[in-house]
């Protein structure tokens, strides 16, 4: 049986349908008995679905916005 760490290592291939029969079966057996890994796989599926909805084009303002937000997080809170 797979460990949780092994399942996480195989999760992308599992979700992409790139595992062979035995590996897929091992993942499914583990998921049947591990609530935390089932939750992890559900979260990964939701993440994939959200990423598919994002636009393909590059938005130039996005990088500057991300940099400003990162800078704000690094600054100490003001009282």
Secondary structure by P-SEA (a helix, b strand, c coil): cccaaaaaaaaaaaaaccccaaaaaaaaaaaaccaaaaaaaaaaaaaaaaaaacccccccaaaaaaaaaaaaaaccccc
